Amino acid sequence: MIWCLGGPWLWLALLSGPGAPAASPIVASGWESYEEEGGCIGGSRCGDQGNAIRIALENAPVLGVRFHAHDQVGESAGGHLRVRLDESALAPDIDVADAGEDYELPVKGLRGHFLILETRTDDEVVVEDLQIEYGGVRQPRERREWRAYPEESGCIGGERCREQGRTIRIALEAAPVYGIRFHAHDNVGPHTRGRLRVRLDGRSLARDIDVPRVGEVYNLAVGGLRGHTLVFEALTNDEVVIEDIEVQYAGLRAPWEKARPRNQS
């Protein structure tokens, strides 16, 4: 389990353990789009969005990274950007063009937990059109689908949420799970000791999240696991509110696609 703290986001990734099969030859599977992860970071105008963009990576070798960046925010033009894969620098210091420029970085088959784009100066940088090229991704992101579970939101743990119990259980679809995201906060009652565990059946995806009072968005990269039940569990006698729950599946059958009945003879 890898934890990365910083800015308004908390990212977690579940990756293969030491018992994973031996690596096979790298097969290019094309560029995967992360357009939704772009945005403006750093400086006084974008500081509330943090100083870095962190992307949980697939469990596959990374062959390349490309994106568009510009510094056309505010009056100054001193935006610099560092790009790294975990602690390995792919571009130690990019002097971002004011008018914008396309950047493409070769990676040569490295594996990692996170791709991180971070500002190096106190100036705004806009990053957009993010793409990552992997070798051998089992399910391209374009074939995946986020399914929302708004009816499962709720408050668990503590005295004020005792009637709702200590867990939220969500029955999953019969499809591989690639991501889980949700918002959680501890803004219930006078105490701020809310802690949360997230698991898929008996497998922990996040063992112990210290939920802040102001709330946090959590994104868990799961890597194609299958399971029957997603479980959110309060670990302390304090309230935790969980909302905006979404699960990313691959190969999900649309609700209107029902199995056709067999012909009656």
Secondary structure by P-SEA (a helix, b strand, c coil): cbbbbcccbbbbbbcccccccccccccccccccccccccccccccccccccccccccccccccccccccccccccccbbbbbbbcccccccccccccccbbbbbbbccccccccbbbbbcccbbbbbcbbbbbbcccccccccbbbbbccccccccccccccccccbbbbbbccccccccccccccccccccccccccccccccccccccccccbbbbbbbcccccccbbbbbbcccbbbbbcbbbbbbcccccccccccccccc
